[in-house]
Amino acid sequence: MEQCHYLLHDVQLKAESGAIHQMDTLYMSRNFVLIVEIKNIVGRVEYMEDNHQFIRITSDGKVDGFRSPFDQVKRHARFMRQIFQKAGYHIPIVYMIVSANPKMIMSASLSAQPIIHVSGLAERMFRNLLL
């Protein structure tokens, strides 16, 4: 790498199988690669890990279901590992979900998951840089 890191937005890569991998943000450094999936959800969010589903409850009580962004970002991480391994590089691939909306309230069901509000992104990045 010519630079010490690269920050790429809206990265789209196509797998040999034809599957498209669209990553919101890709941070690449000499020490690790970070895949960031950005969500702009308002309301209280719960995660049903066994069912791989997000549930949002709005302030008026409306309940909506979403696909798990964890499944999505894990799929991207597997793909990126394959790319690097084929090229002969063994570098950690890490990922996280970032809530861009401060009105997203994360329930306790998300506490063990790689998800943070955008306000904590710089601190988390710094921690990864120390790996």
SULLIN-V504512 format. One record per pair of residues at least 24 apart in sequence whose ideal C-beta (glycine too) atoms are under 8 Angstrom apart, sorted by the first residue. I is the first residue (numbers start at 1). J is the second residue. D is the distance in Angstrom with one decimal. If there is no record, write none. Layout:
# SULLIN-V504512
[[I J D] [I J D]]
This chain:
# SULLIN-V504512
[[1 28 7.4] [1 29 7.9] [1 30 6.0] [4 29 6.6] [4 30 6.6] [5 29 4.1] [5 30 7.6] [13 79 7.2] [13 83 7.7] [15 79 6.0] [19 79 7.9] [21 75 7.4] [21 76 5.2] [21 79 5.1] [23 76 5.4] [27 125 7.2] [29 129 7.2] [31 91 7.3] [31 92 7.5] [31 128 8.0] [31 129 7.0] [31 131 5.9] [32 91 6.2] [32 92 4.4] [32 93 7.3] [32 94 5.8] [32 128 5.9] [32 131 6.0] [33 80 6.0] [33 84 7.6] [33 91 6.1] [33 92 7.3] [33 93 5.0] [33 94 7.2] [34 94 5.3] [34 95 6.9] [34 96 7.2] [34 125 7.3] [34 128 6.3] [35 73 5.7] [35 76 5.1] [35 77 5.8] [35 80 6.7] [35 93 7.0] [35 94 7.4] [35 95 4.2] [35 96 7.8] [36 95 7.3] [36 96 6.0] [36 97 7.8] [36 98 5.5] [36 121 7.9] [37 69 5.0] [37 72 6.1] [37 73 4.6] [37 76 7.8] [37 95 7.2] [37 96 7.6] [37 97 5.0] [37 98 7.2] [38 97 7.8] [38 98 5.2] [38 100 5.2] [39 69 6.0] [39 97 6.0] [39 98 7.2] [39 99 5.6] [39 100 6.8] [39 101 7.7] [39 104 7.3] [40 99 7.7] [40 100 4.9] [40 101 4.9] [41 66 7.7] [41 99 6.7] [41 101 6.2] [41 104 4.8] [42 101 5.6] [42 103 4.5] [42 104 6.3] [43 103 7.3] [43 104 6.9] [43 105 6.9] [44 105 4.5] [44 107 6.1] [45 104 5.9] [45 105 6.8] [45 106 5.8] [45 107 6.3] [45 110 6.7] [46 107 4.4] [46 109 5.0] [46 110 7.6] [47 107 7.3] [47 109 4.5] [47 110 5.1] [47 113 6.4] [48 109 7.4] [49 109 7.4] [69 97 4.9] [70 97 6.8] [70 113 6.3] [70 114 7.4] [70 115 8.0] [73 97 6.5] [73 114 7.9] [92 131 6.8] [94 128 6.3] [96 124 6.8]]
